[in-house]
Amino acid sequence: MRILSIFIALFLFSSCSSSVLNSIIYKKQEVKAPQKSSKTHQESLIVKDAKVNTNIIKITKEEKKQDIKKEVKQEIKKQIPIKNIKLPYKKIAFVGDSHFASDYISAYFRNALGIHSLGFIPAILPKWHNQYLAKYNNSGFKVEYLINTKDNLSFSGINANCLDNCEINIDLGFMANDIKYLEFKSGIWNFKNYKKNTNKINFKLSSSKIGGFLSNNSSYIDNLGINGASIFNYLRIDDELAFKVAEKLDYDLVVFSFGTNESVSNKINQEMFLNNYKKIINIFKSTNTKIILLIPPEPTLYVNKNYVKGENNELVRTLIKKVAKENGAYVFNIDELMQKEGGKAAWIANKKSLKNTHLSKLGYDYVALKLLEFLKITKD
């Protein structure tokens, strides 16, 4: 009997040990199992500019989307109470290159100023561009823009070229008043009436190009940024049309971002740079328009697996300051802001910048914050 009891006890101990051991092994395997990472929204929007041969490096593995959102909210709460922001500007445009194309800076301005509408709505967006207040589900169109088209580009530098049996479907995040649209047919751009008041744009067509939509709202903040835009290709837009559209929109504040793609070019025609920038400013400038020229953060090229500065950084900064002086514009120097805070490396460490030419979403929000503060002390 005693032998039988010992045998049973050994059997139970063996079974229990096996279960516990398996449990320990399983838990260790769970700890060691790698977690799949997912692309952040920022990574999906950062692209290569036409003249900037940069490769996308995933440097934000630890920057999960929710973490970035929390940091941005903390930044806003800590430094800029949104309710207290009061500026005289009601019709604002951000014009230029990829530093605007993500819609980050313009979206921050909308939240800070409480202006949640667009004056100009592009008919379509190239890949990697963004408009928070317009969601696109178009079909049948070819995207024409500064990088792949040289002639007859619309006001924003983007056309929706109908190939056959096309349909425009745009859901707006606001109510747009008295909408008109731009149509290119038989070699001419025309203004066409659409609807009085709507938050949905939907119609079919069989041919022609659509160049965008204008609302007649009392206030708006527009993002007109295009990846790869430069002083040397922006005038591919139809200037006669652009003057007419800008006159209707009547912006009281226009912020320009050019210089990144120019800085990484091998050569710069200085006279053309100055003349072209002046022409672009004149398209958007009316009697009471305040003009801000950004000096971009130090642009970089990806060469032989290393990031190097553009060859013409200093020259471009000098030219932008000269343009501002000759055209009565203000300069907001992002690069200087970055250098005062430790330079590119420090901004990367603080999650404000990617390793390539672009900033992170947190970085663009930070620039928007500083730009708002700049505008508060330079009110006319």
C-alpha positions in Angstrom: 0.0 0.0 0.0 2.8 2.3 0.9 4.6 1.6 -2.4 1.4 2.3 -4.3 1.0 5.7 -2.5 4.6 6.7 -3.4 4.0 5.7 -7.0 0.8 7.9 -7.2 2.6 10.8 -5.6 5.4 10.6 -8.1 2.9 10.4 -11.0 1.0 13.5 -9.8 4.3 15.5 -9.3 5.5 14.6 -12.8 2.2 15.8 -14.4 2.2 19.0 -12.4 5.9 19.7 -13.2 5.2 19.2 -16.9 2.3 21.6 -16.8 4.3 24.3 -15.0 7.3 23.8 -17.2 5.3 24.1 -20.3 3.7 27.2 -18.9 7.1 28.8 -18.2 8.4 27.9 -21.7 5.3 29.4 -23.3 5.5 32.6 -21.4 9.2 33.0 -22.4 8.3 32.4 -26.0 5.6 35.1 -25.7 8.1 37.6 -24.4 10.6 36.9 -27.1 8.1 36.9 -29.9 8.8 40.0 -32.1 5.9 42.4 -32.6 5.0 43.5 -36.0 5.4 47.2 -36.5 3.0 49.3 -38.6 3.7 52.3 -40.7 2.9 55.6 -39.0 0.8 58.2 -40.9 3.9 60.4 -41.1 6.0 57.7 -42.8 3.2 57.2 -45.4 3.2 60.9 -46.3 6.9 61.6 -46.5 8.1 61.2 -50.1 11.0 62.0 -52.4 11.0 65.5 -53.9 11.6 65.5 -57.7 15.1 66.9 -57.4 16.0 65.5 -54.0 17.4 62.0 -54.3 16.5 61.0 -50.8 15.6 57.5 -49.7 13.0 57.0 -47.0 14.5 55.7 -43.8 12.2 54.2 -41.1 13.5 56.1 -38.1 10.2 56.3 -36.2 9.8 52.7 -35.1 9.5 53.8 -31.5 7.2 56.7 -32.5 3.8 55.1 -32.6 1.0 57.1 -33.9 -0.7 57.5 -30.5 2.5 58.6 -28.8 3.0 61.4 -31.4 -0.6 62.5 -30.9 -0.1 62.7 -27.2 3.1 64.7 -27.6 1.4 67.2 -30.0 -1.5 67.7 -27.6 0.9 68.3 -24.7 2.9 70.8 -26.9 -0.3 72.7 -27.7 -1.6 72.7 -24.1 1.8 73.7 -22.7 2.7 76.6 -25.1 -0.3 77.9 -26.9 -3.9 78.0 -25.5 -5.9 77.7 -28.7 -8.8 79.8 -27.4 -6.5 82.8 -26.9 -5.2 82.9 -30.5 -6.4 86.1 -32.2 -5.0 87.2 -35.5 -6.6 89.4 -38.1 -6.1 87.0 -40.9 -9.2 85.2 -42.2 -8.0 84.0 -45.7 -4.7 82.2 -45.6 -2.7 80.2 -48.1 0.3 78.0 -47.8 2.1 77.9 -51.1 5.2 75.9 -52.1 6.9 72.5 -51.7 6.6 69.3 -49.7 6.9 71.1 -46.4 3.3 72.0 -46.9 2.0 69.0 -49.0 1.3 66.9 -45.9 -1.2 69.6 -44.7 0.3 69.5 -41.2 1.2 73.2 -40.8 -2.1 74.4 -42.4 -4.1 72.0 -40.2 -2.4 73.3 -37.1 -3.3 76.9 -38.1 -6.9 75.8 -38.7 -7.2 74.4 -35.2 -5.4 77.3 -33.6 -7.4 80.0 -35.4 -10.7 78.1 -35.4 -11.0 78.3 -39.2 -12.2 75.0 -40.6 -12.9 75.5 -44.3 -11.1 75.8 -47.6 -11.3 78.5 -50.2 -9.7 76.4 -52.9 -10.3 72.6 -53.2 -8.0 70.7 -55.6 -9.9 68.5 -57.9 -7.6 65.6 -57.2 -4.4 64.9 -55.3 -1.1 63.3 -56.5 0.1 60.3 -54.4 1.5 61.2 -51.0 -0.4 64.6 -50.8 -3.0 65.3 -48.2 -6.0 67.5 -47.5 -7.6 66.9 -44.1 -10.8 68.7 -45.0 -11.3 66.9 -48.4 -11.6 63.1 -48.9 -11.2 61.9 -52.5 -12.8 59.0 -54.2 -12.5 60.0 -57.9 -12.4 57.6 -60.8 -11.2 57.7 -64.4 -8.7 60.6 -64.0 -5.0 61.1 -64.7 -3.2 63.3 -62.2 -1.3 66.1 -63.9 0.9 68.3 -61.7 4.2 70.2 -61.7 6.4 67.2 -61.9 4.8 65.4 -64.9 3.1 68.3 -66.8 4.5 71.5 -68.2 1.5 73.3 -69.7 -2.0 74.5 -68.8 -1.8 73.6 -65.1 -4.5 75.0 -62.9 -4.2 77.5 -60.0 -2.9 75.0 -57.5 -0.6 73.3 -60.0 -2.8 70.2 -60.1 -5.2 69.0 -62.8 -7.7 66.1 -62.9 -7.5 65.1 -66.6 -10.5 63.0 -67.5 -9.4 60.0 -69.7 -12.9 58.5 -70.2 -16.2 58.2 -68.2 -14.9 60.0 -65.1 -16.5 60.8 -61.8 -15.6 63.4 -59.2 -16.4 62.3 -55.6 -15.1 64.6 -52.9 -16.4 64.7 -49.3 -15.8 68.0 -47.6 -15.3 68.4 -43.9 -17.2 71.7 -44.0 -20.1 73.4 -45.7 -18.9 75.2 -48.9 -20.9 78.1 -50.2 -21.5 79.1 -53.8 -19.1 76.6 -55.3 -17.5 77.2 -58.7 -15.1 74.9 -60.6 -12.4 75.3 -63.1 -12.8 73.4 -66.4 -10.2 73.3 -69.2 -11.9 72.7 -72.6 -11.0 73.6 -76.1 -7.7 75.2 -74.9 -9.3 77.6 -72.4 -9.9 77.6 -68.6 -13.4 78.6 -67.6 -15.2 79.2 -64.4 -18.4 77.0 -64.0 -21.1 77.2 -61.4 -21.7 74.1 -59.4 -23.9 74.3 -56.2 -24.9 77.0 -53.8 -24.2 75.1 -50.5 -22.9 71.6 -50.1 -20.4 69.4 -48.3 -20.3 66.9 -51.2 -18.9 67.4 -54.7 -20.2 64.7 -57.1 -20.6 64.7 -60.8 -19.7 62.8 -64.0 -18.0 63.9 -67.2 -16.6 62.2 -70.3 -13.8 64.6 -71.2 -12.0 67.8 -70.3 -9.8 68.7 -67.3 -11.0 69.9 -63.9 -8.6 72.3 -62.1 -10.3 72.6 -58.7 -13.2 74.2 -56.9 -13.6 77.6 -55.2 -15.9 78.2 -52.3 -17.2 81.6 -51.3 -16.8 81.1 -47.6 -16.0 84.1 -45.4 -12.8 82.5 -44.0 -10.5 79.7 -45.1 -7.0 78.2 -44.8 -5.7 76.6 -48.0 -2.9 74.1 -48.4 -1.3 74.5 -51.9 1.9 72.6 -51.3 3.2 70.2 -54.0 6.0 67.7 -53.6 8.9 68.7 -55.8 7.8 72.3 -56.3 10.6 74.9 -56.9 11.0 78.4 -58.0 12.0 77.0 -61.4 8.9 74.8 -62.1 6.1 76.6 -60.2 5.4 79.0 -63.1 4.2 76.0 -65.1 0.8 77.0 -63.8 -1.4 79.1 -66.1 -0.5 82.5 -64.8 -3.6 84.2 -66.4 -5.9 81.8 -64.6 -3.9 82.0 -61.4 -4.2 85.8 -61.2 -8.0 85.5 -61.6 -8.4 82.8 -59.0 -6.1 84.6 -56.5 -8.1 87.8 -57.0 -11.4 86.0 -56.2 -9.9 84.3 -53.1 -8.2 87.5 -52.0 -5.8 86.0 -49.4 -4.8 88.4 -46.6 -1.9 86.1 -45.5 0.3 84.0 -47.8 3.1 81.8 -46.6 5.6 80.6 -49.2 8.0 77.6 -48.8 10.6 77.4 -51.6 14.3 76.7 -51.4 14.6 73.0 -50.4 14.8 71.6 -53.9 16.8 74.5 -55.1 19.4 74.0 -52.4 20.3 70.5 -53.5 20.6 71.5 -57.2 24.2 71.6 -58.6 23.7 75.1 -60.0 21.3 78.0 -59.4 20.6 80.8 -61.8 20.4 83.6 -59.3 18.7 86.1 -61.5 16.0 83.6 -62.5 15.5 82.6 -58.9 14.9 86.3 -57.9 12.6 87.0 -60.9 10.6 83.8 -60.6 10.0 84.3 -56.9 8.8 87.8 -57.5 6.4 86.6 -60.2 5.0 83.9 -57.9 4.5 86.4 -55.0 2.7 88.8 -57.4 0.2 86.2 -58.4 -1.0 85.8 -54.8 -0.4 89.4 -53.5 -3.2 91.9 -53.3 -3.2 95.4 -51.7 -3.5 94.1 -48.1 -1.8 90.7 -48.3 0.9 89.9 -45.8 3.7 87.8 -47.3 5.9 85.4 -45.3 8.9 83.6 -46.9 10.1 80.6 -45.1 13.8 79.6 -45.1 13.5 75.8 -44.9 15.4 73.5 -42.5 18.7 72.4 -43.8 18.0 70.1 -46.8 19.9 66.9 -47.3 20.7 64.4 -50.0 21.1 60.7 -49.5 24.5 59.9 -51.1 26.5 56.6 -50.7 24.3 55.6 -47.7 25.0 58.9 -45.9 23.0 62.1 -45.6 24.8 65.2 -46.8 23.8 68.9 -46.9 22.8 70.4 -50.2 25.5 72.3 -52.0 23.7 75.6 -52.2 22.2 76.0 -48.7 23.9 79.3 -48.0 23.2 80.8 -51.4 19.5 80.0 -51.2 19.1 81.5 -47.8 20.8 84.7 -49.1 18.5 84.8 -52.1 15.4 84.4 -50.1 16.3 87.3 -47.8 17.0 89.4 -50.9 13.6 88.5 -52.4 11.9 89.5 -49.1 13.7 92.8 -48.9 12.8 93.7 -52.5 9.1 92.7 -52.2 8.2 93.9 -48.7 7.9 90.4 -47.3 8.8 89.0 -43.9 11.2 86.1 -43.4 10.6 83.2 -41.0 13.8 81.2 -40.7 13.1 77.5 -39.8 16.8 76.6 -40.2 17.8 79.3 -37.7 15.2 78.0 -35.3 16.6 74.5 -35.7 20.3 75.6 -35.3 19.5 77.5 -32.1 18.0 74.3 -30.6 21.0 72.1 -31.4 20.7 71.6 -35.1 19.4 68.7 -37.2 20.8 66.0 -34.9 19.0 67.5 -31.9 15.7 67.7 -33.7 16.0 64.1 -34.8 16.7 63.1 -31.2 13.7 65.1 -30.0 11.5 63.5 -32.7 10.9 66.8 -34.5 12.8 65.8 -37.7 13.4 62.8 -39.9 16.9 61.9 -41.1 16.0 63.2 -44.6 15.0 66.6 -45.7 11.6 66.5 -43.9 10.4 67.1 -40.4 8.1 64.8 -38.5 4.5 65.7 -37.8 5.6 66.9 -34.3 8.2 69.0 -36.0 5.8 70.7 -38.5 3.4 71.3 -35.6 6.2 72.9 -33.7 7.1 75.1 -36.7 3.4 76.1 -37.0 3.4 77.1 -33.3 6.5 79.3 -33.7 5.1 80.8 -36.9 1.9 81.8 -35.1 4.0 83.4 -32.3 6.0 85.2 -35.0 2.8 86.5 -36.6 1.5 87.8 -33.2 4.5 90.1 -32.9 4.6 91.2 -36.5 0.9 92.2 -36.9 0.6 95.2 -39.3 
